[in-house]
């Protein structure tokens, strides 16, 4: 046992926010509180949580989680839950490091020895996906995800969807599975048409076919398509997830371990989903700490199916040289072979954070600003 002595956070490129917790005996753990485009808000929330929790017993992870959540009164939401995620992940890393065990051992032990993964191709306005898919195949991936469309109007010409179908067909012809991320960009009139057009090409899933706040629309859409429906990155707790399980409208839940309350809450969400025969495929186009935490959970979660990796995602390449291989001492832990990454075997989260690189980059790193689309008429469109 040891009391929390310090909690620090680090803003790093391309758009990540890392958290380090150190106890009074010098034991430390790392977490990730990234909330893309809202770094300053999470930093402010972390400042408040730091003032509250320095001095708490570091091993009492559930007590800290429940206190942060329930004593906030105005609970949940992306900012508070992302800040809490960073603390929670770091505390689990600290505990398992202190015990000299991989985290998945503490969580019940491994039920698989390797993790199925996919990566991204294309960008916000996807175009030539064949070359990108071939590159991912050469890197060892056998599944990819891409944005289904660029920006689309509330009701647009059906021709706006034709290139989406062609891109899906192109990637499938290479022998790869492909997930289509609607990204909540489409409204119901267009989403119904695109789902129907994609069905003959058997995508792995369609993600956020509508925004999560349109639960009744997602329920309707789920009855119109045989394609598995996935969503969850904009659901921040088990209470947000509950309605989608109860109305049987989703096939794959994609909670983000850096947004939903960390390791503690994603495990509860996974258990709820298992009871409804719903799979877990955590959202994670983020940094190496969040990815390592996802990998540890995947090792011991029966309804886990596939893990998103942000390797080479357009948000990373836009920032230059910074990707998931940065900030870790052993980059080979992310090697992909025939669609899988070997389970992480090191203590804690299974990675060693390069603290010197973190601190160096954090000195000058700027925040990543949210993006957006405007239609030809100047009206705001979903991004």
C-alpha positions as a Python dict, from the first residue, in 0.01 Angstrom:
ca = {
    (1, 'X'): (0, 0, 0),
    (2, 'X'): (111, 356, -62),
    (3, 'X'): (-54, 694, -78),
    (4, 'X'): (-65, 892, -404),
    (5, 'X'): (217, 1144, -386),
    (6, 'X'): (195, 1314, -727),
    (7, 'X'): (-29, 1319, -1033),
    (8, 'X'): (114, 1476, -1348),
    (9, 'X'): (-21, 1513, -1700),
    (10, 'X'): (158, 1566, -2030),
    (11, 'X'): (22, 1706, -2354),
    (12, 'X'): (210, 1532, -2639),
    (13, 'X'): (194, 1513, -3017),
    (14, 'X'): (2, 1433, -3223),
    (15, 'X'): (-306, 1485, -2999),
    (16, 'X'): (-264, 1282, -2683),
    (17, 'X'): (-274, 1349, -2309),
    (18, 'X'): (-77, 1118, -2080),
    (19, 'X'): (-108, 1089, -1701),
    (20, 'X'): (157, 971, -1454),
    (21, 'X'): (78, 878, -1093),
    (22, 'X'): (356, 821, -838),
    (23, 'X'): (302, 690, -486),
    (24, 'X'): (492, 778, -171),
    (25, 'X'): (729, 483, -222),
    (26, 'X'): (826, 587, -575),
    (27, 'X'): (609, 333, -759),
    (28, 'X'): (450, 483, -1069),
    (29, 'X'): (192, 408, -1335),
    (30, 'X'): (91, 565, -1664),
    (31, 'X'): (-254, 638, -1804),
    (32, 'X'): (-405, 819, -2100),
    (33, 'X'): (-680, 1083, -2076),
    (34, 'X'): (-690, 1184, -2442),
    (35, 'X'): (-1012, 1354, -2555),
    (36, 'X'): (-943, 1460, -2911),
    (37, 'X'): (-992, 1834, -2961),
    (38, 'X'): (-1072, 1907, -2596),
    (39, 'X'): (-735, 1881, -2425),
    (40, 'X'): (-764, 2201, -2222),
    (41, 'X'): (-1101, 2095, -2079),
    (42, 'X'): (-961, 1761, -1962),
    (43, 'X'): (-653, 1930, -1818),
    (44, 'X'): (-878, 2158, -1614),
    (45, 'X'): (-1073, 1858, -1487),
    (46, 'X'): (-750, 1679, -1400),
    (47, 'X'): (-637, 1979, -1197),
    (48, 'X'): (-954, 1946, -988),
    (49, 'X'): (-914, 1570, -946),
    (50, 'X'): (-547, 1608, -853),
    (51, 'X'): (-640, 1846, -572),
    (52, 'X'): (-890, 1590, -446),
    (53, 'X'): (-698, 1264, -474),
    (54, 'X'): (-336, 1330, -383),
    (55, 'X'): (-303, 1149, -50),
    (56, 'X'): (-550, 870, -137),
    (57, 'X'): (-433, 509, -112),
    (58, 'X'): (-318, 422, -465),
    (59, 'X'): (-444, 63, -434),
    (60, 'X'): (-802, 170, -363),
    (61, 'X'): (-887, 211, -731),
    (62, 'X'): (-1259, 143, -698),
    (63, 'X'): (-1296, 389, -410),
    (64, 'X'): (-1127, 663, -612),
    (65, 'X'): (-1339, 582, -918),
    (66, 'X'): (-1667, 587, -729),
    (67, 'X'): (-1574, 904, -542),
    (68, 'X'): (-1479, 1087, -861),
    (69, 'X'): (-1796, 975, -1034),
    (70, 'X'): (-2060, 997, -762),
    (71, 'X'): (-1933, 1294, -562),
    (72, 'X'): (-1914, 1508, -874),
    (73, 'X'): (-2297, 1534, -868),
    (74, 'X'): (-2292, 1642, -1237),
    (75, 'X'): (-2152, 1310, -1342),
    (76, 'X'): (-2051, 1145, -1667),
    (77, 'X'): (-1987, 1310, -2002),
    (78, 'X'): (-1673, 1310, -2214),
    (79, 'X'): (-1459, 1553, -2012),
    (80, 'X'): (-1497, 1413, -1661),
    (81, 'X'): (-1488, 1053, -1781),
    (82, 'X'): (-1175, 1109, -1991),
    (83, 'X'): (-996, 1265, -1694),
    (84, 'X'): (-1110, 977, -1473),
    (85, 'X'): (-996, 731, -1741),
    (86, 'X'): (-643, 866, -1724),
    (87, 'X'): (-631, 824, -1346),
    (88, 'X'): (-789, 479, -1353),
    (89, 'X'): (-552, 339, -1618),
    (90, 'X'): (-250, 480, -1436),
    (91, 'X'): (-359, 331, -1102),
    (92, 'X'): (-406, -15, -1254),
    (93, 'X'): (-62, 13, -1416),
    (94, 'X'): (90, 121, -1084),
    (95, 'X'): (-73, -164, -890),
    (96, 'X'): (30, -437, -1132),
    (97, 'X'): (383, -299, -1158),
    (98, 'X'): (414, -295, -781),
    (99, 'X'): (309, -661, -780),
    (100, 'X'): (547, -736, -1072),
    (101, 'X'): (266, -886, -1281),
    (102, 'X'): (109, -814, -1620),
    (103, 'X'): (-222, -638, -1567),
    (104, 'X'): (-428, -910, -1735),
    (105, 'X'): (-312, -1156, -1470),
    (106, 'X'): (-462, -938, -1197),
    (107, 'X'): (-781, -906, -1402),
    (108, 'X'): (-830, -1283, -1415),
    (109, 'X'): (-562, -1418, -1643),
    (110, 'X'): (-524, -1461, -2016),
    (111, 'X'): (-787, -1640, -2222),
    (112, 'X'): (-608, -1566, -2550),
    (113, 'X'): (-242, -1525, -2639),
    (114, 'X'): (-273, -1283, -2931),
    (115, 'X'): (-500, -994, -3021),
    (116, 'X'): (-680, -951, -3353),
    (117, 'X'): (-632, -596, -3483),
    (118, 'X'): (-721, -356, -3762),
    (119, 'X'): (-581, -24, -3874),
    (120, 'X'): (-697, 282, -4067),
    (121, 'X'): (-675, 378, -4434),
    (122, 'X'): (-795, 687, -4614),
    (123, 'X'): (-860, 1016, -4441),
    (124, 'X'): (-1144, 1251, -4362),
    (125, 'X'): (-1214, 1264, -4734),
    (126, 'X'): (-1115, 912, -4846),
    (127, 'X'): (-1003, 865, -5203),
    (128, 'X'): (-732, 622, -5322),
    (129, 'X'): (-771, 339, -5074),
    (130, 'X'): (-625, 53, -5279),
    (131, 'X'): (-261, 157, -5234),
    (132, 'X'): (-318, 225, -4864),
    (133, 'X'): (-486, -113, -4814),
    (134, 'X'): (-198, -290, -4988),
    (135, 'X'): (45, -111, -4757),
    (136, 'X'): (-148, -222, -4450),
    (137, 'X'): (-155, -579, -4582),
    (138, 'X'): (224, -569, -4617),
    (139, 'X'): (247, -448, -4256),
    (140, 'X'): (63, -761, -4143),
    (141, 'X'): (-296, -636, -4118),
    (142, 'X'): (-581, -839, -4257),
    (143, 'X'): (-855, -590, -4170),
    (144, 'X'): (-882, -213, -4204),
    (145, 'X'): (-1131, 63, -4137),
    (146, 'X'): (-1204, 376, -4336),
    (147, 'X'): (-1446, 662, -4335),
    (148, 'X'): (-1749, 562, -4539),
    (149, 'X'): (-1801, 907, -4688),
    (150, 'X'): (-1679, 1260, -4699),
    (151, 'X'): (-1933, 1520, -4582),
    (152, 'X'): (-2288, 1446, -4689),
    (153, 'X'): (-2593, 1669, -4671),
    (154, 'X'): (-2900, 1578, -4466),
    (155, 'X'): (-3062, 1467, -4791),
    (156, 'X'): (-2811, 1438, -5074),
    (157, 'X'): (-2801, 1293, -5422),
    (158, 'X'): (-2780, 911, -5413),
    (159, 'X'): (-2475, 949, -5636),
    (160, 'X'): (-2288, 1085, -5331),
    (161, 'X'): (-2278, 728, -5199),
    (162, 'X'): (-2149, 551, -5510),
    (163, 'X'): (-1779, 603, -5431),
    (164, 'X'): (-1834, 458, -5082),
    (165, 'X'): (-1954, 130, -5230),
    (166, 'X'): (-1667, 126, -5480),
    (167, 'X'): (-1406, 174, -5205),
    (168, 'X'): (-1555, -111, -5004),
    (169, 'X'): (-1553, -334, -5312),
    (170, 'X'): (-1190, -242, -5385),
    (171, 'X'): (-1061, -336, -5040),
    (172, 'X'): (-1263, -657, -5023),
    (173, 'X'): (-1117, -760, -5360),
    (174, 'X'): (-772, -755, -5198),
    (175, 'X'): (-881, -1026, -4957),
    (176, 'X'): (-913, -792, -4658),
    (177, 'X'): (-1199, -730, -4422),
    (178, 'X'): (-1312, -369, -4398),
    (179, 'X'): (-1516, -171, -4149),
    (180, 'X'): (-1699, 137, -4277),
    (181, 'X'): (-1709, 427, -4032),
    (182, 'X'): (-2013, 645, -4103),
    (183, 'X'): (-1874, 868, -3822),
    (184, 'X'): (-2223, 1000, -3752),
    (185, 'X'): (-2189, 1209, -4069),
    (186, 'X'): (-2497, 1068, -4234),
    (187, 'X'): (-2854, 1140, -4138),
    (188, 'X'): (-3125, 877, -4159),
    (189, 'X'): (-3231, 934, -4524),
    (190, 'X'): (-2877, 871, -4649),
    (191, 'X'): (-2768, 613, -4389),
    (192, 'X'): (-3049, 376, -4486),
    (193, 'X'): (-2953, 395, -4853),
    (194, 'X'): (-2582, 341, -4789),
    (195, 'X'): (-2634, 43, -4559),
    (196, 'X'): (-2849, -126, -4822),
    (197, 'X'): (-2596, -53, -5099),
    (198, 'X'): (-2308, -196, -4895),
    (199, 'X'): (-2479, -521, -4799),
    (200, 'X'): (-2376, -721, -5110),
    (201, 'X'): (-2009, -644, -5035),
    (202, 'X'): (-2016, -776, -4678),
    (203, 'X'): (-1829, -516, -4474),
    (204, 'X'): (-1706, -629, -4133),
    (205, 'X'): (-1932, -369, -3969),
    (206, 'X'): (-2073, -22, -4014),
    (207, 'X'): (-1975, 216, -3736),
    (208, 'X'): (-2187, 500, -3601),
    (209, 'X'): (-2435, 476, -3889),
    (210, 'X'): (-2618, 753, -3703),
    (211, 'X'): (-2511, 964, -3407),
    (212, 'X'): (-2557, 784, -3077),
    (213, 'X'): (-2816, 1036, -2958),
    (214, 'X'): (-3052, 899, -3226),
    (215, 'X'): (-3111, 569, -3049),
    (216, 'X'): (-3455, 527, -3206),
    (217, 'X'): (-3306, 574, -3553),
    (218, 'X'): (-3034, 321, -3486),
    (219, 'X'): (-3298, 76, -3367),
    (220, 'X'): (-3490, 128, -3691),
    (221, 'X'): (-3177, 91, -3904),
    (222, 'X'): (-3077, -230, -3725),
    (223, 'X'): (-3399, -388, -3853),
    (224, 'X'): (-3325, -287, -4212),
    (225, 'X'): (-2973, -430, -4257),
    (226, 'X'): (-2787, -754, -4200),
    (227, 'X'): (-2454, -571, -4161),
    (228, 'X'): (-2333, -570, -3798),
    (229, 'X'): (-2383, -228, -3639),
    (230, 'X'): (-2103, -92, -3420),
    (231, 'X'): (-2086, 218, -3202),
    (232, 'X'): (-1969, 335, -2862),
    (233, 'X'): (-1689, 591, -2879),
    (234, 'X'): (-1937, 863, -2777),
    (235, 'X'): (-2088, 660, -2494),
    (236, 'X'): (-1912, 737, -2168),
    (237, 'X'): (-2038, 486, -1913),
    (238, 'X'): (-2242, 169, -1862),
    (239, 'X'): (-2548, 390, -1817),
    (240, 'X'): (-2499, 539, -2165),
    (241, 'X'): (-2462, 189, -2310),
    (242, 'X'): (-2764, 41, -2134),
    (243, 'X'): (-3035, 161, -2374),
    (244, 'X'): (-2861, 14, -2681),
    (245, 'X'): (-2836, -325, -2514),
    (246, 'X'): (-3194, -318, -2396),
    (247, 'X'): (-3335, -241, -2740),
    (248, 'X'): (-3099, -489, -2915),
    (249, 'X'): (-2995, -232, -3177),
    (250, 'X'): (-2618, -282, -3169),
    (251, 'X'): (-2403, -586, -3247),
    (252, 'X'): (-2059, -454, -3152),
    (253, 'X'): (-1986, -206, -2873),
    (254, 'X'): (-1681, 17, -2917),
    (255, 'X'): (-1617, 188, -2584),
    (256, 'X'): (-1305, 404, -2575),
    (257, 'X'): (-1090, 323, -2274),
    (258, 'X'): (-973, 686, -2257),
    (259, 'X'): (-1329, 824, -2263),
    (260, 'X'): (-1547, 575, -2074),
    (261, 'X'): (-1388, 568, -1730),
    (262, 'X'): (-1081, 358, -1797),
    (263, 'X'): (-1011, -8, -1733),
    (264, 'X'): (-1258, -34, -1445),
    (265, 'X'): (-1556, 84, -1649),
    (266, 'X'): (-1475, -81, -1982),
    (267, 'X'): (-1470, -417, -1805),
    (268, 'X'): (-1815, -352, -1660),
    (269, 'X'): (-1942, -249, -2003),
    (270, 'X'): (-1798, -567, -2155),
    (271, 'X'): (-1971, -784, -1896),
    (272, 'X'): (-2303, -612, -1960),
    (273, 'X'): (-2259, -660, -2334),
    (274, 'X'): (-2177, -1029, -2297),
    (275, 'X'): (-2513, -1085, -2128),
    (276, 'X'): (-2681, -948, -2443),
    (277, 'X'): (-2460, -1146, -2687),
    (278, 'X'): (-2290, -824, -2799),
    (279, 'X'): (-1922, -817, -2891),
    (280, 'X'): (-1658, -569, -2773),
    (281, 'X'): (-1416, -400, -3016),
    (282, 'X'): (-1266, -105, -2829),
    (283, 'X'): (-1229, 227, -3009),
    (284, 'X'): (-866, 340, -2996),
    (285, 'X'): (-724, 568, -3266),
    (286, 'X'): (-517, 712, -2979),
    (287, 'X'): (-180, 672, -2817),
    (288, 'X'): (30, 375, -2703),
    (289, 'X'): (-81, 389, -2339),
    (290, 'X'): (-450, 365, -2426),
    (291, 'X'): (-373, 89, -2677),
    (292, 'X'): (-173, -111, -2422),
    (293, 'X'): (-460, -80, -2173),
    (294, 'X'): (-702, -208, -2439),
    (295, 'X'): (-472, -500, -2513),
    (296, 'X'): (-461, -598, -2146),
    (297, 'X'): (-841, -594, -2126),
    (298, 'X'): (-868, -790, -2452),
    (299, 'X'): (-650, -1065, -2310),
    (300, 'X'): (-910, -1152, -2046),
    (301, 'X'): (-1244, -1050, -2201),
    (302, 'X'): (-1448, -1336, -2351),
    (303, 'X'): (-1658, -1124, -2591),
    (304, 'X'): (-1365, -923, -2729),
    (305, 'X'): (-1341, -956, -3109),
    (306, 'X'): (-1097, -706, -3262),
    (307, 'X'): (-886, -406, -3157),
    (308, 'X'): (-848, -77, -3341),
    (309, 'X'): (-488, 47, -3380),
    (310, 'X'): (-407, 405, -3474),
    (311, 'X'): (-88, 312, -3660),
    (312, 'X'): (-55, 549, -3955),
    (313, 'X'): (-396, 710, -3908),
    (314, 'X'): (-423, 1042, -4086),
    (315, 'X'): (-435, 1240, -3762),
    (316, 'X'): (-91, 1104, -3676),
    (317, 'X'): (70, 1154, -4016),
    (318, 'X'): (-54, 1514, -4023),
    (319, 'X'): (157, 1578, -3711),
    (320, 'X'): (476, 1448, -3871),
    (321, 'X'): (682, 1173, -3710),
    (322, 'X'): (467, 1096, -3407),
    (323, 'X'): (275, 769, -3399),
    (324, 'X'): (206, 482, -3159),
    (325, 'X'): (571, 367, -3183),
    (326, 'X'): (671, 690, -3009),
    (327, 'X'): (689, 723, -2632),
    (328, 'X'): (761, 352, -2579),
    (329, 'X'): (1104, 198, -2540),
    (330, 'X'): (1028, -121, -2732),
    (331, 'X'): (848, -51, -3059),
    (332, 'X'): (834, -419, -3152),
    (333, 'X'): (540, -476, -2915),
    (334, 'X'): (316, -335, -3192),
    (335, 'X'): (440, -570, -3464),
    (336, 'X'): (149, -721, -3658),
    (337, 'X'): (162, -1071, -3804),
    (338, 'X'): (-122, -1219, -4009),
    (339, 'X'): (-371, -982, -3852),
    (340, 'X'): (-264, -1027, -3489),
    (341, 'X'): (-42, -864, -3227),
    (342, 'X'): (111, -1090, -2965),
    (343, 'X'): (-33, -1041, -2616),
    (344, 'X'): (171, -801, -2406),
    (345, 'X'): (370, -997, -2148),
    (346, 'X'): (553, -726, -1956),
    (347, 'X'): (451, -604, -1611),
    (348, 'X'): (177, -346, -1575),
    (349, 'X'): (32, -238, -1907),
    (350, 'X'): (306, -436, -2080),
    (351, 'X'): (495, -136, -2221),
    (352, 'X'): (779, 78, -2090),
    (353, 'X'): (704, 447, -2139),
    (354, 'X'): (993, 661, -2261),
    (355, 'X'): (949, 934, -2003),
    (356, 'X'): (1233, 1143, -2142),
    (357, 'X'): (1061, 1165, -2481),
    (358, 'X'): (726, 1240, -2315),
    (359, 'X'): (867, 1528, -2113),
    (360, 'X'): (1065, 1666, -2406),
    (361, 'X'): (769, 1675, -2644),
    (362, 'X'): (532, 1805, -2374),
    (363, 'X'): (738, 2123, -2334),
    (364, 'X'): (622, 2260, -2670),
    (365, 'X'): (324, 2047, -2780),
    (366, 'X'): (20, 2242, -2891),
    (367, 'X'): (-340, 2127, -2864),
    (368, 'X'): (-511, 1953, -3154),
    (369, 'X'): (-810, 2157, -3269),
    (370, 'X'): (-1142, 1990, -3361),
    (371, 'X'): (-1223, 1965, -3730),
    (372, 'X'): (-1546, 2025, -3917),
    (373, 'X'): (-1723, 2035, -4252),
    (374, 'X'): (-1924, 2308, -4421),
    (375, 'X'): (-2158, 2238, -4712),
    (376, 'X'): (-2149, 2420, -5043),
    (377, 'X'): (-2418, 2652, -4908),
    (378, 'X'): (-2210, 2733, -4600),
    (379, 'X'): (-2423, 2529, -4361),
    (380, 'X'): (-2256, 2326, -4085),
    (381, 'X'): (-2237, 1952, -4156),
    (382, 'X'): (-2150, 1662, -3930),
    (383, 'X'): (-1781, 1570, -3918),
}
